[in-house]
Every structure is written in C-alpha cells, then in structure tokens.
C-alpha cells in the first residue's frame, strides 16, 4: 500500500503533517492493507489567507485492487479536523464496500 501526500501552498508544516497523517492512515486502514494498492491524500486551504470557517479541505482517494477509486472529502476549521473526518468517512466506506464483496 503506497501513500502519496499532497498539499497546496497554503498549508504549513508539510513534512511533519505528512509523517503524522501517513502513520495515522497506516494504523486506521491496516486491516484493508492487502486490498488497497494506493492512497492519495490532498490537503488544502480553500480561502488561502482570508478568514473563513470550515475552509480547510482534506480529500482522501483510495485505490482498491480490481475496483474503481473511492474518494471522500471533509471540510473543517483545521487541517487536523478535516483529516480526522475524512479518515472516518473512508474507513466506513471501505468497510461497506468490502463487506458487500463477501460471498456467503
């Protein structure tokens, strides 16, 4: 499972954030590791230097083997909250997706 991390120019602390988010993704999605080929995380500030509520965006794209990519997006007032929300969404979506694939 390869993890690619992307930020826009308005997000500070790129290296620290990448290390933290990567470890959180690996821990949260460890049970799906065999079924996922790649994960892309896109973090950005929609309003740049302007003030705004819920203007931080985190998009997580997961590419499961033999399936179409799955994408979730979360907006919040901080990058960390946006990431946490997107991580919860992608985890739930993957659980649902792989549960539907089980044969009984």
PELIN-V276744 format. One record per residue. N is the residue number from 1. RES is the residue in one letter. OMEGA is omega in whole degrees, 0 to 359 (NA if undefined). D_CENTER is the distance of its C-alpha to the mean C-alpha in whole Angstrom. Layout:
N:RES:OMEGA:D_CENTER  N:RES:OMEGA:D_CENTER
This chain:
1:X:180:14  2:X:179:13  3:X:179:10  4:X:184:10  5:X:181:9  6:X:175:11  7:X:173:12  8:X:186:15  9:X:183:18  10:X:181:18  11:X:181:15  12:X:176:18  13:X:186:17  14:X:184:15  15:X:180:16  16:X:180:16  17:X:180:12  18:X:180:11  19:X:181:13  20:X:182:12  21:X:178:8  22:X:180:9  23:X:178:12  24:X:178:10  25:X:181:8  26:X:180:11  27:X:185:13  28:X:185:11  29:X:183:10  30:X:183:14  31:X:178:16  32:X:188:14  33:X:181:15  34:X:185:18  35:X:184:16  36:X:178:13  37:X:184:14  38:X:175:11  39:X:174:7  40:X:178:7  41:X:178:5  42:X:181:7  43:X:180:9  44:X:176:12  45:X:186:15  46:X:184:17  47:X:180:20  48:X:184:20  49:X:180:23  50:X:178:24  51:X:177:24  52:X:177:22  53:X:180:20  54:X:181:17  55:X:176:16  56:X:184:13  57:X:173:10  58:X:178:6  59:X:177:5  60:X:177:3  61:X:179:6  62:X:179:8  63:X:177:11  64:X:177:14  65:X:176:17  66:X:177:20  67:X:175:18  68:X:177:16  69:X:178:12  70:X:185:10  71:X:172:8  72:X:179:7  73:X:177:8  74:X:176:9  75:X:178:12  76:X:180:14  77:X:174:16  78:X:179:14  79:X:182:11  80:X:179:11  81:X:178:12  82:X:179:9  83:X:180:6  84:X:179:8  85:X:179:9  86:X:179:5  87:X:177:5  88:X:180:9  89:X:183:9  90:X:178:7  91:X:179:9  92:X:180:12  93:X:179:12  94:X:177:12  95:X:180:15  96:X:182:17  97:X:183:16  98:X:176:18  99:X:179:20  100:X:181:22  101:X:182:22  102:X:175:24  103:X:183:28  104:X:NA:30
